[in-house]
Amino acid sequence: MHTLQIGKYTLGSRLIVGSGKYDSFETTKAATLASGSQLITVAVRRLNITNPNEANLRDTFAGTNVKFLPNSAGCTTAEEAITLFRLTREATGIDLIKLEVIGDTLKTLYPDVLETIKACEVLAKDGFTIMAYTSDDPIMARRLEDAGAHAIMPLAAPIGSGLGIQNRYNIVFVREAVKVPIIVDAGIGCASDAALAMELGADGILTNTAIAQAQNPMLMAEAMKNAVIAGRLSYLAGRIPKRPYATASSPIDGMIQF
């Protein structure tokens, strides 16, 4: 119930966390472990694959069950992302990736979905397991699935904004449009945002800023863990229909009439 299947990978948690914006690698590790997440997304430079003498996240997480999810943060073309991931796999052996190609680097950090699709087609043929960051557009979600993505990652709101889900209908539409898992990514601000996304049918959540920049990252990490579990259970249980009027919870049959 709580496991998440992404291609050939099985994760014991439906919460994925990020590694940026923390004050130290030690805080990153402590918050990640508190979240229960088994997958942490990292910019390739944070893996430090070129200088083993410097501190790096791979050493920090040695001995844990946390896997790394390299992302193509900073890439603005399909070609850049393809080259980055090919080099990363050659250096680390990691083939589970978060594909993101940004179209607006100045203000919104919105993805360039057309370039993302181009990269996805090539990387899928290369044998990568691809989690594709995209807009909350069900048509583009389907095209990414057709291009070989193993998970679709629609944004809830702009990256790092903490605005929560701005269009809950689109999350539902994306869920209905594809068969692969959907992971709501970007814009989650607090635990209730995560729970709502899961209740809408998301298979998982990716959040970074909401935990890393909380006043108490460890507490927020634990809150996110519980919110994802609660939201998933609520979705599976099935909510009651919304009604405009009250409905008595106690039977009225047999009541004494005055």
C-alpha positions in Angstrom: 0.0 0.0 0.0 2.8 2.4 0.9 5.3 1.2 -1.7 5.8 3.0 -5.0 6.8 1.3 -8.2 8.8 3.4 -10.7 9.8 1.3 -13.6 12.0 -1.5 -12.2 12.5 0.3 -8.9 10.4 -0.4 -5.8 10.4 2.3 -3.1 9.2 1.8 0.5 7.9 5.4 0.7 5.7 7.5 -1.6 7.5 10.7 -0.4 10.5 11.8 -2.4 12.6 14.7 -1.0 15.2 17.1 -2.4 18.7 17.9 -1.2 19.0 21.7 -1.9 18.6 24.7 0.4 19.8 23.0 3.6 22.5 24.5 5.8 24.7 21.4 5.7 24.9 17.8 4.4 24.2 16.6 8.0 20.9 18.5 8.2 20.0 17.1 4.7 20.6 13.6 6.0 18.7 14.0 9.3 15.7 15.5 7.6 15.7 12.9 4.8 15.8 10.1 7.4 13.0 11.8 9.4 10.9 11.9 6.3 11.1 8.1 5.7 11.9 8.8 2.1 14.1 6.3 0.2 14.8 8.6 -2.8 16.4 12.0 -2.7 16.8 14.2 -5.8 20.2 15.8 -6.3 21.9 18.1 -8.7 24.7 16.2 -10.3 27.3 18.7 -9.0 26.2 17.7 -5.4 27.3 14.1 -6.1 30.8 15.5 -6.6 31.8 12.8 -9.1 34.9 14.7 -10.2 36.7 15.4 -6.9 36.4 12.6 -4.3 38.5 14.6 -1.8 35.6 17.1 -1.2 32.6 16.5 1.0 29.7 15.0 -1.0 26.2 13.6 -0.5 27.3 10.1 -1.5 29.6 9.8 1.5 27.0 11.5 3.7 24.3 8.9 2.9 26.6 5.9 2.9 25.1 3.0 4.9 21.5 4.2 4.5 18.7 2.9 2.3 18.3 6.2 0.5 18.8 6.2 -3.3 19.9 9.2 -5.3 17.8 10.6 -8.1 20.0 12.8 -10.3 18.2 15.7 -11.9 19.0 17.9 -14.9 18.5 21.2 -13.0 19.9 24.0 -15.0 19.5 22.4 -18.4 17.5 24.4 -20.9 17.7 22.1 -24.0 17.1 18.4 -24.6 20.7 18.0 -25.8 22.1 19.4 -22.5 20.0 17.0 -20.4 20.9 14.0 -22.6 24.6 14.7 -22.3 24.4 15.3 -18.6 22.6 12.0 -17.8 24.8 9.9 -20.1 27.9 11.3 -18.3 26.3 10.8 -14.9 25.4 7.1 -15.6 28.9 6.4 -16.9 30.5 7.9 -13.7 28.0 6.6 -11.1 26.0 3.7 -12.7 22.8 5.5 -11.7 20.0 5.1 -14.3 17.0 6.4 -12.4 16.7 10.0 -13.3 14.6 13.1 -12.9 14.4 14.8 -16.2 13.7 18.5 -16.2 14.3 21.0 -19.0 13.5 24.6 -17.9 12.1 27.0 -20.4 12.0 30.2 -18.2 15.1 30.5 -16.1 14.4 34.1 -14.9 10.9 34.1 -13.3 8.7 31.1 -13.3 11.2 28.2 -13.8 8.4 26.6 -15.8 9.4 23.5 -17.8 9.9 23.5 -21.6 7.8 20.4 -22.2 8.6 20.1 -25.9 12.3 19.9 -25.1 11.6 17.5 -22.3 9.7 15.2 -24.6 12.6 15.2 -27.1 15.1 14.3 -24.3 12.7 11.6 -22.9 12.5 9.8 -26.3 16.3 9.6 -26.5 17.0 8.7 -22.9 14.3 6.0 -22.9 16.0 4.3 -25.8 19.2 4.5 -23.8 17.6 2.5 -21.1 17.1 5.1 -18.4 14.2 5.0 -15.9 12.8 8.4 -16.4 10.7 10.6 -14.0 9.7 13.6 -16.1 9.0 17.0 -14.6 6.3 18.8 -16.5 3.4 21.3 -16.4 0.0 20.1 -15.1 -1.2 19.5 -18.7 -2.8 16.1 -19.2 -2.1 16.2 -23.0 1.6 16.7 -22.4 1.6 14.1 -19.7 0.3 11.5 -22.1 2.9 12.5 -24.7 5.6 12.1 -22.1 4.3 8.6 -21.3 4.3 7.8 -25.0 7.9 9.1 -25.2 8.9 6.5 -22.5 8.6 8.3 -19.2 8.1 5.9 -16.3 6.6 8.5 -14.0 5.0 11.9 -14.7 5.8 14.8 -12.3 3.3 17.6 -12.8 3.9 20.9 -10.9 1.5 22.0 -8.3 2.8 25.6 -8.5 6.1 27.3 -9.4 9.2 25.7 -8.0 9.9 26.8 -4.4 6.8 29.0 -4.2 5.0 27.1 -1.5 1.7 28.1 -3.0 0.2 24.6 -2.9 -1.9 23.0 -5.6 -3.2 25.8 -7.8 -5.4 23.7 -10.1 -6.6 20.6 -8.4 -8.7 19.6 -11.4 -5.6 19.3 -13.6 -4.0 17.0 -11.2 -7.0 14.7 -11.5 -7.0 15.1 -15.3 -3.3 14.1 -15.4 -4.0 11.1 -13.2 -6.8 10.0 -15.6 -4.6 10.6 -18.7 -1.7 8.3 -18.0 -1.1 4.8 -16.6 2.3 5.4 -15.1 2.6 6.9 -11.6 2.2 10.6 -11.2 4.4 12.4 -8.6 3.2 15.9 -7.7 6.3 18.1 -7.8 7.0 21.8 -7.1 4.9 24.2 -5.1 4.2 22.0 -2.0 4.3 24.3 1.0 3.1 22.3 4.0 1.8 18.9 5.0 -1.8 19.6 4.1 -0.7 20.4 0.5 0.9 16.9 0.3 -2.2 15.2 1.8 -4.5 17.0 -0.7 -2.4 15.9 -3.6 -2.5 12.3 -2.5 -6.3 12.5 -2.0 -6.6 13.8 -5.6 -5.0 10.5 -6.8 -1.3 11.3 -6.9 0.9 8.3 -6.4 3.6 10.3 -4.6 5.0 13.7 -3.7 8.3 15.3 -4.3 9.1 18.3 -2.0 12.3 20.1 -1.1 11.8 23.7 -0.1 8.9 23.0 2.3 11.2 20.8 4.4 14.6 22.5 3.9 13.4 26.0 4.7 10.9 25.2 7.4 11.6 26.6 10.9 12.1 23.0 12.0 13.1 20.8 9.0 13.0 17.6 11.0 9.4 18.2 12.3 8.2 19.2 8.8 9.9 16.1 7.3 7.9 13.9 9.7 4.7 15.9 9.0 5.2 15.3 5.3 5.7 11.6 5.8 2.5 11.3 7.8 0.6 13.5 5.4 1.5 11.4 2.4 0.4 8.2 4.2 -2.8 9.7 5.4 -3.6 11.2 2.0 -3.0 7.9 0.3 -5.2 6.0 2.8 -8.0 8.6 2.3 -7.8 8.3 -1.5 -8.1 4.5 -1.3 -10.9 4.6 1.3 -13.0 6.9 -1.0 -14.5 10.1 0.3 -18.2 10.6 0.8 -20.1 12.7 -1.8 -20.4 16.4 -1.1 -24.0 17.4 -0.4 -25.6 20.9 -0.1 -27.6 20.0 3.0 -27.2 18.2 6.3 -27.6 14.4 6.5 -28.5 12.9 9.9 -26.0 10.5 11.2 -28.4 8.9 13.6 -31.5 6.9 12.4 -34.9 8.6 12.9 -37.0 5.5 12.5 -38.9 4.7 15.7 -38.5 8.1 17.2 -41.4 9.3 19.4 -43.4 11.9 17.6 -44.7 14.8 19.7 
